[in-house]
Amino acid sequence: MIATFVSLSVIKYSMIPRLQFDIEISSDSPGQQVLIYGWTGELYLQHPQHMLIGNLFTNFGLLSLMPNAKNRIRTFCEVSPEKLDIIEDQRKGANLQITISLNLLCAFIPQGTAPPIGINTIRSEMLTVKSATDEGVIVIPRSIWDDRLEELNYGSIMTLRFAFPPPPLGTQLDKSINFIKDAQKKINDGEWSDSLVSCRKSIEELQKLIGHDEEKQKAFFKHILKDEEKAQDCKGLWDAVQKAKNFASGGPHTYWVKTADKRDAELAIRVVSAFVHYFANNLARVSTS
């Protein structure tokens, strides 16, 4: 049997968005009728590296193919925003290259035989879905994939990730980063007010590193940035971060913090983590130079 890719579409109104694949199955078994009872498989990203995106749904049905006949099947794969992030990181704006591995549950019987007569065994048939050009790698043009991303509402989802240098960076900076990690955990656990407290503590640890004296702060920024004008502007940003500390400084005993929601916690952690990330990477650069 031969499996050929036909089209890619999106199932929009699902808890987790789904990609839908239409695939044409054709029989190349002379003198035999093929009975297909179900199908499943796997979806892989091919470029720049081979990686599993997800499993295809398992579908059951009855599809009968006479010799040289063709018919279509449909299958699906769930794609979370996290999966789409990885795909987009790999794709880098180019065409999407995928491979579909298809597993069919089927039986072969002599042509003209009425089932169940002639069915001796039901077996698994593994197929790699080919493109229209008869290649194993299926290329989805970036214009089409961009449309599918829009249908998946991917454009409205933005996840910020900060990669911190490995420790040790210094006692205060390590503590500051750990408080950010704790703040993220508390956001994940739905503890919004406690997350604000951890953001405040992260800034306090950074404050111990930078100091409170105005001149010492300027000297610190100049040391890590190696540019006086940039250091002056960064000092202005640091003053703005103090506002973030004020936002998160009330703790669970301040009346509004008790009713803080996820938006409040996310605002605080994004402002604080961005600044700590900037410091961590600049200090790491200075320490190795």
Helices and strands as residue ranges (DSSP letters): E 2-11, E 18-26, E 32-45, E 51-65, E 70-78, H 81-91, E 96-110, E 123-128, E 138-140, H 142-151, G 154-156, H 171-188, H 192-210, H 214-225, H 228-248, G 251-253, G 257-259, H 262-288
